[in-house]
């Protein structure tokens, strides 16, 4: 019986390049929204893609 391997999503380490103040603000925002950082980034990126790439408002 062989082992089943699942493909893991690659990790992007954006926060390694931002200031401590920005990381603190991000933590406050996600806590206020009750979502994860991943969910926050997914929402922001989707919104920006919709507005700037697909030209939808």
C-alpha positions in Angstrom: 0.0 0.0 0.0 1.6 3.3 -1.1 1.6 6.5 0.7 -0.7 9.2 -0.7 1.0 12.6 -1.1 -0.9 15.8 -1.1 0.4 18.9 -2.7 0.9 21.7 -0.2 0.3 25.2 -1.3 3.6 27.2 -1.4 3.9 29.7 1.4 4.4 33.4 0.6 6.2 35.2 3.4 4.9 38.8 2.7 5.0 39.8 6.3 8.8 39.3 6.6 9.2 42.5 4.6 6.8 44.8 6.5 7.2 46.9 9.6 6.2 45.8 13.0 3.6 48.5 13.0 2.0 47.1 9.8 2.0 43.6 11.2 0.3 44.9 14.4 -2.3 46.7 12.3 -3.0 43.6 10.3 -3.5 41.6 13.5 -6.0 44.2 14.7 -7.9 44.2 11.4 -8.3 40.4 11.2 -9.3 40.3 14.8 -11.9 43.0 14.3 -13.2 41.2 11.2 -13.1 37.7 12.8 -11.2 36.2 9.9 -7.7 34.7 9.3 -4.9 36.5 7.7 -5.2 34.2 4.7 -8.9 35.1 4.4 -8.0 38.8 4.6 -5.3 38.5 1.9 -7.7 36.4 -0.3 -10.4 39.1 0.0 -8.0 42.0 -0.7 -6.3 40.3 -3.6 -9.6 39.3 -5.2 -11.0 42.8 -4.8 -7.9 44.4 -6.3 -7.9 41.9 -9.2 -11.5 42.6 -9.9 -11.0 46.3 -9.9 -7.6 46.6 -11.6 -7.3 43.6 -13.9 -10.9 42.8 -14.8 -12.0 46.5 -14.6 -15.1 45.7 -12.6 -16.3 48.1 -10.0 
